[in-house]
Amino acid sequence: MTSDNARAGGTPVALSGMSLEELIEFARQCGLPPFRARQLHSWIYARGAGSFAEMTDLSRQIRADLAERATVPLLEMAHRQLSTDGTRKYLFRLPGGQMVESVLMSFQDRPSLTACLSSQVGCAVGCTFCATGFMGFTRNLTAAEIVDQVMAIQRDSGLRVANVVYMGQGEPLLNVEEVIRSVRTLGESVGIGQRHITVSTSGIVPGIRRLARERLQVTLALSLHAPDALTRGQIVPVSRKWGTTELMDSLKEYYQATGRRLTIEYVLLAGVTDRPEQAEMLAELVGGLHCNVNLIPYNPTRNRSGEVCYQRPSLRAQQRFAEIAARSGKTVTIRLERGTDIDAACGQLHNTYTAGA
């Protein structure tokens, strides 16, 4: 384990993001009894400690020994932006030097705070409207790196995160095992129940089925974005791997296994996905699903050439699309945007920051 490397002069192990079982193993390797691991767990997750110096019920000697072997935070904050609407956008530096984004959002009609987490550095899906897609794929995040995004946000803001959405950089279901581990740690250690967690996917059918077998009580959100295979294949290239029928079947399997209503995410691109006939096709497609539909007005992003590839539909076009889609009998909403003044769309802050570095 990495604690052995620390004793030999290697990189100290970071504790934030570890499960209780992992902390118990770390303590054992340090010659400490399990109750010390529980103290560490409480300080990190219940009291938000960012250093061993804050852990005053540990002796000075134990704190000094721990400080030689380990650190508390796993992630380093490289940059932070604060929106006029209260949204906080974070750029975190990972142990290997790569960077990843997270967002803390608040809404006037809800007392709780929501964190948007990344699951990968970059993304291999390549959606043509997404800034993260322009980055390409670097690597998967570990469960600890996913969990410590929440802890780092809480340490910085002094606020408690109550809801989590896996809608940041990356495709969660291409990193499904670490995402599952992180969901369990968020519940068992951070205190965020599974029913307060949403996992978003572009439609990775094997990942949906894997998540269904786990029977977690998270909400599954499908980034559909177009109701017909041709348009969807053009803007979400990974969707060409699985047919619409197979995808819809996997969503029904998820609902049958978990009893959790699905969310259908649909980005509105002017002249591309916002036509009335597409709204009719969407209504027909989701008719047999237990789901809600969330329409997302396009948040303009620039590709590597600096070009804006798509345009946002007019408010009237958005409303017309929602009215037609609602004929499915599903609840259809237009997403309230947050942080548009601070590069809050996935990948925007990373691309802006690295371009100026």
C-alpha positions in Angstrom: 0.0 0.0 0.0 1.1 3.6 -0.5 1.8 4.0 3.2 4.8 1.6 2.7 6.1 4.0 0.1 5.7 6.9 2.5 7.8 5.1 5.1 10.5 4.5 2.5 10.6 8.2 1.5 8.0 8.0 -1.3 5.0 10.2 -1.9 2.8 10.5 1.2 -0.5 8.8 1.0 -3.6 11.1 0.9 -6.4 10.0 3.2 -9.3 12.2 2.0 -11.5 10.0 -0.3 -10.6 6.8 1.5 -13.4 4.5 2.8 -13.4 3.5 6.5 -12.0 0.1 5.5 -9.1 1.7 3.7 -8.4 3.9 6.6 -8.4 0.9 9.0 -5.8 -0.8 6.7 -3.7 2.4 6.6 -3.8 2.6 10.4 -2.8 -1.0 10.7 0.2 -0.5 8.5 1.1 2.5 10.7 0.9 0.3 13.8 -2.3 2.0 15.0 -5.5 0.3 16.3 -8.8 0.5 14.3 -10.3 3.1 16.7 -7.6 5.5 15.5 -8.8 5.0 11.9 -12.3 5.8 13.1 -11.0 9.0 14.6 -9.3 9.9 11.3 -12.5 9.1 9.5 -14.5 11.4 11.8 -12.1 14.2 11.4 -12.0 14.0 7.6 -15.6 13.5 6.9 -17.7 14.7 9.8 -15.5 17.7 10.8 -13.9 18.5 7.5 -10.3 18.6 8.8 -7.7 19.6 6.2 -4.6 18.7 8.2 -3.5 16.5 11.1 -2.8 19.6 13.3 -6.6 20.0 13.6 -7.1 16.5 15.0 -6.8 17.5 18.6 -7.9 14.2 20.1 -4.8 12.6 18.7 -1.6 12.9 20.6 1.1 15.3 19.3 3.3 12.3 18.6 0.7 10.4 16.6 0.0 13.6 14.6 3.7 14.1 13.9 4.0 10.4 12.8 1.0 10.7 10.5 2.3 13.9 9.0 5.5 12.1 8.0 3.5 9.3 6.3 0.4 11.0 4.9 -1.5 14.1 4.0 -5.2 14.8 4.4 -6.3 16.4 1.0 -5.8 14.4 -2.2 -6.5 17.2 -4.6 -4.9 20.6 -4.9 -7.1 23.6 -5.9 -5.5 25.2 -9.0 -8.2 27.7 -9.7 -11.6 28.8 -8.5 -14.2 31.1 -10.0 -17.3 32.5 -8.3 -20.4 33.4 -10.3 -22.8 36.2 -9.6 -25.5 33.5 -9.0 -23.4 31.9 -6.2 -22.1 29.0 -8.4 -18.5 28.0 -7.6 -16.4 26.4 -10.4 -13.2 24.6 -9.3 -10.2 23.4 -11.2 -8.4 20.7 -9.1 -4.8 19.4 -9.7 -4.6 15.6 -9.4 -1.5 13.8 -7.9 -0.2 13.1 -11.4 -0.4 16.8 -12.4 -3.5 16.5 -14.6 -6.4 18.8 -13.8 -10.1 18.2 -13.5 -13.2 20.3 -12.9 -16.0 20.4 -10.3 -18.9 22.8 -9.7 -20.9 23.7 -6.5 -24.4 24.9 -7.3 -27.1 26.5 -5.2 -30.7 27.2 -6.2 -33.1 29.8 -4.7 -35.9 27.3 -4.5 -33.9 24.6 -2.8 -32.1 24.7 0.6 -29.6 22.1 -0.3 -26.3 22.4 -2.3 -25.4 20.3 -5.3 -21.9 19.3 -6.4 -21.2 18.4 -10.0 -18.3 15.9 -10.1 -15.9 14.6 -12.8 -15.2 10.9 -13.3 -12.4 11.1 -15.9 -9.6 13.4 -17.0 -11.0 14.4 -20.4 -13.5 12.2 -22.2 -13.4 9.7 -25.0 -17.1 10.1 -26.0 -16.4 13.2 -28.2 -19.8 14.9 -28.1 -19.4 17.7 -30.7 -21.0 20.4 -28.5 -19.0 19.7 -25.3 -15.8 21.4 -24.3 -14.6 18.3 -22.5 -14.8 16.4 -25.8 -12.3 18.8 -27.3 -9.7 17.7 -24.7 -9.7 14.0 -25.6 -9.3 11.3 -23.0 -6.3 11.0 -20.5 -7.3 8.6 -17.8 -10.0 7.5 -15.3 -10.3 9.0 -11.9 -10.0 6.7 -8.8 -12.9 6.5 -6.4 -10.9 8.5 -3.9 -10.2 11.3 -6.5 -14.0 11.4 -7.1 -14.9 11.6 -3.4 -12.2 14.1 -2.6 -13.8 16.6 -5.0 -16.7 16.8 -2.6 -14.4 17.1 0.4 -12.3 19.7 -1.3 -15.4 21.8 -2.1 -16.6 21.5 1.5 -13.2 22.4 2.9 -13.0 25.5 0.7 -16.6 26.7 0.9 -17.4 25.8 4.5 -20.7 24.5 3.2 -22.1 21.0 3.2 -22.9 19.2 -0.1 -26.2 17.4 0.0 -26.6 16.3 -3.6 -24.2 15.0 -6.2 -24.4 14.7 -9.9 -21.8 12.9 -12.0 -22.1 15.3 -14.9 -18.7 16.9 -14.9 -15.8 15.8 -17.2 -15.8 12.3 -18.5 -18.3 9.5 -19.1 -19.1 7.9 -15.7 -20.1 4.5 -17.1 -16.7 4.1 -18.9 -15.3 4.2 -15.4 -18.1 2.3 -13.8 -16.3 0.3 -11.1 -14.7 3.4 -9.6 -17.9 5.3 -9.9 -19.7 2.5 -8.0 -17.0 2.5 -5.3 -17.3 6.3 -5.0 -21.1 6.2 -4.7 -20.7 3.8 -1.8 -18.1 6.0 0.0 -20.2 9.1 -0.5 -23.0 7.4 1.3 -21.1 5.6 4.0 -18.5 8.2 4.8 -19.7 11.6 3.5 -23.4 11.0 4.4 -24.8 11.7 0.9 -27.6 9.1 0.4 -27.8 7.3 -2.9 -31.2 8.9 -3.6 -29.4 12.2 -3.6 -27.0 11.1 -6.3 -27.4 11.2 -10.1 -25.2 9.4 -12.6 -25.3 10.7 -16.1 -24.3 8.7 -19.2 -24.2 9.2 -22.9 -25.7 5.7 -23.3 -23.0 3.2 -22.5 -25.3 0.1 -22.6 -22.9 -2.3 -20.8 -22.4 0.3 -18.1 -26.1 0.8 -17.6 -26.6 -3.0 -17.2 -23.6 -3.1 -14.8 -25.2 -0.4 -12.7 -28.5 -2.1 -12.8 -27.0 -5.3 -11.4 -25.5 -3.3 -8.5 -29.1 -2.1 -7.6 -27.9 1.2 -6.3 -30.6 3.7 -5.6 -29.1 6.5 -7.7 -30.9 8.3 -10.4 -29.7 7.4 -13.9 -29.7 10.3 -16.4 -29.4 9.5 -20.1 -27.8 12.2 -22.3 -30.0 11.5 -25.3 -29.7 14.8 -27.1 -31.4 13.6 -30.3 -34.4 11.2 -30.9 -33.2 9.8 -34.2 -30.1 7.6 -34.8 -28.6 9.7 -37.6 -28.6 13.0 -35.7 -27.5 11.4 -32.5 -24.7 9.6 -34.2 -23.4 12.9 -35.5 -23.4 14.8 -32.2 -22.8 11.8 -29.8 -20.4 9.6 -31.8 -20.3 6.8 -29.2 -24.0 6.2 -29.7 -23.3 4.4 -33.0 -22.1 1.4 -31.0 -25.6 0.6 -29.7 -28.9 0.8 -31.4 -31.8 2.8 -30.0 -33.8 -0.4 -29.2 -30.9 -1.9 -27.3 -30.4 1.4 -25.4 -34.1 1.7 -24.5 -34.1 -1.9 -23.4 -31.2 -1.3 -21.0 -33.0 1.7 -19.5 -36.1 -0.4 -18.9 -33.8 -3.0 -17.2 -32.4 -0.4 -15.0 -35.8 0.8 -13.9 -37.0 -2.8 -13.3 -33.9 -3.6 -11.2 -34.0 -0.4 -9.1 -37.5 1.1 -9.3 -35.8 4.5 -9.9 -37.4 6.9 -12.3 -35.0 7.9 -15.1 -34.0 11.3 -16.4 -33.7 12.0 -20.1 -31.3 14.9 -20.8 -31.7 16.6 -24.2 -29.5 19.5 -25.4 -31.3 22.0 -27.6 -29.0 23.1 -30.5 -30.6 25.7 -32.9 -31.5 24.1 -36.2 -30.0 20.7 -35.2 -32.0 19.2 -32.4 -34.8 21.7 -31.7 -37.2 21.1 -34.5 -40.9 20.4 -33.8 -40.8 17.0 -35.6 -37.9 16.0 -33.3 -39.9 17.0 -30.3 -42.7 14.7 -31.6 -40.1 11.9 -32.1 -38.8 12.4 -28.6 -42.3 12.2 -27.1 -42.9 8.9 -28.9 -39.5 7.5 -27.9 -39.8 8.1 -24.2 -43.5 7.1 -24.0 -42.7 3.7 -22.6 -40.1 4.8 -20.0 -40.7 5.8 -16.4 -38.8 9.1 -16.8 -38.7 12.9 -16.7 -37.3 15.0 -19.5 -34.8 17.8 -18.9 -34.2 20.1 -21.8 -30.8 21.9 -21.8 -30.4 25.1 -23.8 -27.0 25.0 -25.4 -24.2 26.8 -23.5 -21.9 28.1 -26.2 -18.4 26.6 -26.2 -15.5 27.0 -28.5 -13.6 24.2 -30.1 -9.8 24.1 -30.3 -9.9 26.4 -33.3 -11.8 29.0 -31.3 -15.0 28.4 -33.2 -18.5 28.2 -31.7 -20.0 25.2 -33.5 -23.7 25.6 -32.5 -26.1 28.3 -31.5 -28.7 28.4 -28.7 -32.4 28.3 -29.7 -34.6 31.2 -29.0 -36.7 31.1 -25.8 -39.8 30.7 -28.0 -38.2 27.7 -29.7 -37.3 26.2 -26.4 -40.8 26.6 -25.1 -42.4 25.2 -28.3 -40.2 22.1 -28.1 -41.1 21.6 -24.4 -44.8 21.9 -25.2 -44.6 19.2 -27.9 -42.4 16.9 -25.9 -44.9 17.1 -23.0 -47.5 15.3 -25.1 -45.7 12.2 -24.0 -47.3 12.6 -20.7 -43.9 13.1 -19.0 -42.8 16.0 -16.9 -40.7 18.2 -19.2 -38.6 21.0 -17.8 -36.1 23.5 -19.3 -32.9 23.4 -17.2 -32.2 26.5 -15.1 -28.7 27.6 -16.0 -26.0 28.2 -13.5 -22.6 29.8 -13.7 -22.7 30.9 -17.4 -20.5 33.9 -16.5 -17.7 31.6 -15.2 -17.1 28.9 -17.8 -19.4 26.5 -15.9 -20.0 24.1 -18.8 -17.9 20.9 -18.7 -14.4 21.5 -19.8 -14.6 25.2 -20.3 -12.6 26.3 -17.3 -9.9 23.6 -18.0 -9.6 24.8 -21.6 -9.5 28.5 -20.7 -7.0 27.9 -17.8 -4.6 25.7 -19.8 -4.8 28.0 -22.8 -3.6 30.9 -20.7 -1.0 29.0 -18.8 
